[in-house]
Amino acid sequence: MTTPTKETTAPAAPPQPSVARRVLTGIGVQNSSLIITLIALVILLSALNGNFFRTNNLLLIGSAITIMGLLALVQTLVIILGALDISVGSMAGLASVVSAMVFTSTGNSEAGILAAVGVGIVCGLVNGMIIIFGRVNPVVATLAMLATYKGIAQVISDGKAQGYTGGDDLFIFLAKGSVLGLPSLVWVFLIVAALLHFLLKYTDIGRNVYAIGGNDTAARLAGININRYIIGVYALVGVVAAIAGVLITARTGSGQPTSGSEGLELQAVTGAALGGTMLKGGRGSIISTVLAVIILGVLDNGMSGLGINPFWQNVAHGALLVIAVVLQQLRSGERRVGLPE
């Protein structure tokens, strides 16, 4: 007598996610939220101002966000590391003055740009060494250096705009040139963003930066030289801040000790935080920061186009920074200061 065999059926395949869900997963929740916000803002401003969505105005927005955007990109890198750099605007102002003064004395725009980058590297190294060897909190250290670099720029320039670069071909190209229909300023921003995105996402250096920001003790036990990374990141910040300073010189036609860089620190932190970079470190994205910077640029341009007092732009940036930080705290689930457990 034979026993009947039980028929076995293959387990049902798990349901496949919808196309919309796959796209959302690929883009990321943070980027999706920023894209939706940007689209809504563009639709609103286009309805309120018929000139907003014109090509010339969109290119103007791209050029206007470049300097602030560059500083927001490197601020993202520093924050992911678990630190902060409040001196980026002052470094840009100092680099602007140096580039114009060296150009005026040599007649060579390349020499002026290289001198500015060299100053930026030195400033970044000084910031990193103060933090490491002085064991000073990054916020306090760079806040002190903000005043120092601003003072140096004012001393060497006597508090006045320096030189005139409006007749040099390279500076003119940086300020007013275009490639494939996009302004040179936008290309500089996109190239720096692409390089930093590649550095963070596809290299061991980027993975180690995330590791240090996420848990510096674990990173140290894993053999990562944290001091070397702090020095390197702050030096890189100096380089990009110097590039921003050169662009200030190109746009204004002279070296500006303060007027072109005033308030850039707040804008850089706002751009990084609005892009979802966690201020406690270990989490952030260059792409998200790019989207956040575009949102800030669209908002500023829209307010100007509607005839709103430009001083309200600072109010808007401050409010957005507070909102971004509050949302980060709510998402992290950490206990808020002053409230019971």
Stockholm file with secondary structure:
# STOCKHOLM 1.0

chainA/1-341         MTTPTKETTAPAAPPQPSVARRVLTGIGVQNSSLIITLIALVILLSALNGNFFRTNNLLLIGSAITIMGLLALVQTLVIILGALDISVGSMAGLASVVSAMVFTSTGNSEAGILAAVGVGIVCGLVNGMIIIFGRVNPVVATLAMLATYKGIAQVISDGKAQGYTGGDDLFIFLAKGSVLGLPSLVWVFLIVAALLHFLLKYTDIGRNVYAIGGNDTAARLAGININRYIIGVYALVGVVAAIAGVLITARTGSGQPTSGSEGLELQAVTGAALGGTMLKGGRGSIISTVLAVIILGVLDNGMSGLGINPFWQNVAHGALLVIAVVLQQLRSGERRVGLPE
#=GR chainA/1-341 SS CCCCCCCCCCCCCCCCCCHHHHHHHHHCHHHHHHHHHHHHHHHHHHHHCTTTTSHHHHHHHHHHHHHHHHHHHHHHHHHHTTCCCTTHHHHHHHHHHHHHHHHHHHSCHHHHHHHHHHHHHHHHHHHHHHHHHSCCCHHHHHHHHHHHHHHHHHHHHTTSCBCCCTTCHHHHHHHHCEETTEEHHHHHHHHHHHHHHHHHHHSHHHHHHHHHHHCHHHHHHTTCCHHHHHHHHHHHHHHHHHHHHHHHHHHHSSBCSSTTTTTHHHHHHHHHHHTTCCTTSSCCCHHHHHHHHHHHHHHHHHHHHTTCCTHHHHHHHHHHHHHHHHHHHHHHTCCCTTSCC
#=GC SS_cons         CCCCCCCCCCCCCCCCCCHHHHHHHHHCHHHHHHHHHHHHHHHHHHHHCTTTTSHHHHHHHHHHHHHHHHHHHHHHHHHHTTCCCTTHHHHHHHHHHHHHHHHHHHSCHHHHHHHHHHHHHHHHHHHHHHHHHSCCCHHHHHHHHHHHHHHHHHHHHTTSCBCCCTTCHHHHHHHHCEETTEEHHHHHHHHHHHHHHHHHHHSHHHHHHHHHHHCHHHHHHTTCCHHHHHHHHHHHHHHHHHHHHHHHHHHHSSBCSSTTTTTHHHHHHHHHHHTTCCTTSSCCCHHHHHHHHHHHHHHHHHHHHTTCCTHHHHHHHHHHHHHHHHHHHHHHTCCCTTSCC
//
